[in-house]
Amino acid sequence: MSTDISRIRRQVCDLHAELVRYQLVVWTAGNVSARVPGEDLLVIKPSGVSYDELTPENMIVCDLDGKIVEGDLSPSSDTAAHAYVYRHMPEVGGVVHTHSTYASAWAARAEPVPCVLTAMADEFGGPIPVGPFALIGDDSIGRGIVETLAGSNSPAVLMRNHGVFTIGKDAKAAVKAAVMAEDVARTVHVSRQLGEPLPIADRDIAALYDRYQNVYGQTTKGDATA
C-alpha cells in the first residue's frame, strides 16, 4: 500500500502543475485528488499552500470520509466533496476542481454549455450540465456533483456560482476534462459574440462520442479496433 500511496502522491503533485500550465487556477485555488487503487483512500493537496510549494510529501492522504490518514497539513477545503464523489461513484479514480475563467462564467449564469462543437461531443457526449449552489466545507458540493452527473456522459459539472468539478477514471483523465471544459466554454462564448451557435443533432453527438471513447487513439496490438 505504501508504494501505491507514494506513486499517487507524486502523480497528484505533478498534475497540479498542469492546472497552472493551462491557466485554470490562480493563487492557491483549485485542487486535484486521486483514489488509491484497492484502498478506501484518496490523496489531495493541502489547503492554502502555493502551487510552487507543493511536493509529493505534503500531499494529504485521507479516508473516504475525508479524515486525515497521513499528512501534517490540513487537506483542501473541498476534501469532503471529493470524498463523497469517491464513495458514491466507485468508477471514478480522480476528481479536479478549478475556477477557470470561462467555465466559471457559465457557472455564474447557471447556464449549461451547449454541445455545439464536435470536440464537446467527443469529450462530454452532450452539454456540460449545471449543478446546484452549495456551500464549501461539507459534502453538499459532492452531493450536487453526483446528482447532476447521474445519467450524464459529461465528466464535468458547472457548480452554480462556484466553478468546475471534473471526474475521470484516474486523476490525469479528470485534469484533461478540466482543460477541455475551459477550452470549449471559451470557444462557445466567442461563438455567441458572432451569433447563435448551431446545434449538433443528438444522433450525431452520440456517434461522435462513441467513436472518440471507443475507437480514437492508439489501441493494443491485436485489438479489433486497431
N, C-alpha and C positions, 0 to 999 in steps of 0.2 A: 504493500500500500504506500509506503514512504517513497518508493521510486515513482509511482504514478503521481503522487502529490507534488513531488519535485518537478516533474515534467509539466504538469498542468500549471504550477506556479510560474514557471518560465514562459509558457505559452501565453498565459493571461497577461503577464507583464509586457511581453513583446507586442501583443495585439493592441494594447493601449496606445502604442506609438502610431498605429495605423489611424486611430481616431484623430490624432494631431495632424498626421500627414495629409489626410483628406479634409482637414478643417471642419470636423464635425463637432468639436468641443472648444471651449475657452476656459482658461484658468484651471480650476480643479473639477469642473462639472463633467458628468458622464461617467460611465463605467462599463467594464466587460466582466463577465463571470463565466465559469465553465464548471460543468458537473465532473466529479472524479469518477471515472468508469468503475462500475461494480461496487460503488460505495454510496451511502446516503450522505454525501458531502459535496460542497461546492467551494470554489476558490474565487475570490473577488478582491478588488482593490480596496485599500484603506481609505477612510473618509478624509477629505480635505487635504490630501497630500498632492503636491505639484507633480505633474506628469514626468518632469525630468528628474524627480527624486524617487520614482517607482523602481523597485528591484524585485526579483523573484522572492527574495527573503522577506520583504514586507507585505507581500500578498497575504490575505487572510483566509484561513480555512474555516468554514462554518458547516454545521449540520443543516439538514433541510428544514429546520425550524428557524434558521438564521442565528443560532447560538455559536459563539466562537469555540473552535476546537483547537486551532493553532494560530498564533499571531499575537504580537504585543500591542497592536494598534486597534482602534475601533474600525469596524468594517464600514463600507459605504452605507449611506443613509437609505439606499434603495435595496439593501440586502433582503429585507422581508419580502419585497415584491419579487425579487429573483427566486427566493426560496419557494414562494407559493407556486410560481410557474413550474419549477422542477418537481414539486410534489404532485402537481395535477396534470403535467404534460410529460410523462416518462420518456417520450421520444425526443425531447429537447435536451441537447447537450451544451448549449451556450445561449446566453442572454446578453444583450447590449442595450445601453440607454445613452441617447445623445440629445442635445438641444440644438441640432443642426438648423441653420437659419431658415431655409425654405420649407423644409418639412414641418418645423415648429410653427411657421407662419400659417400653414394649413391647419395645424392643430389649434392654433389660437382662434381660428374661424370655425372650428368644429366641422370642417368640410373634408370628406374623403378625397383623396387624389384620384381622379377618374382614370380608367385604363384606356388611354388614347395613344399609347406607344407600344410597338412590338416588344421593346425591352421590358416594359411593365408586364405585358402578358407573359413573357418568358419567366421573369423572376417572381412575380406576385400572383399571376393567374387571375387577375382582376384588379379592382381598385384597392388602394391602401385604406383600410377602414379607420374610423374614429372610435376611440374608447371613451368611457365616461370620465368626468372630472373626479379626481381623488386626491386626498391629502397625502403628503410624503410621511413615511415613518413606520407605518404598519403594512399589513398585506393588502390594503384596499386597492392599490395600483395593480398588484399581481392578480387580484380577482377580476379587475377590469380587463386586463390583458387576456386572461384565459377565456373569459366570457365572450369577448369580442372576436377572438381568433377561432373560436369553436365553429367548425364547418366552413372556415375560410381557407383558401390556398395561400393567403398572404403570410409571409414571415415577419411582417411589420405592422404595427398599430400606432396611430397617432393619438396619444392620450390628451384629451381636450385641455387647452390652456397650459400644457406642460411641454411635451416633446415626444420623441420617438422611442419606442421599445421594439427590439427585433429579437427573433429566436432563430435557432439553427440546429442542425444535427450535431454541431460542435461550435466552439467559440469563433473559429475562423469564418464559418458559414454565417453566423449571426452578425459579424463585423461586415461581411460582404453585403448582407441585406441592408445594413445601416448606410453603407456607402451608396448603394443603388437607390435607396429610398430618398436620400437627399438629391441625388442626380436627377431622378425623374420628377421630383417635386419642383425643382428649379426649372426644368425644361417645360413642364406643363404650365407653370406660372408664366414663363416667357411667351409660350404659345397663346395664352389668354390675352396678352397685351396686343397681339396681332389680330385676334378674332376668336370665335368659339372653336375649340378643338373638335375634330371629327371623331366620333366613337368608333370602336372596333366591334364587330359583331361577336356575340357570345361564342358562337361555334368556332370562330377564328381564334379568339382568345384561348379557348380550350385546346385547339390544335397546336397553337404556338407553345403553350405551357407544357403540353405532353412532349413535344419534340425537345424542348430545352431541358426538361427534367430527366428524360429517359434516353435521348439519342445524342444530344450535343456533347462535344468534348471527346476526350480520349477514353477508350474502353480497354479492358484487359484482353490480352491475346486469346483468341478463340471465342470471344464473346459474339453472340449472334448479331449484335448491332454494329460490329466493327466494320 
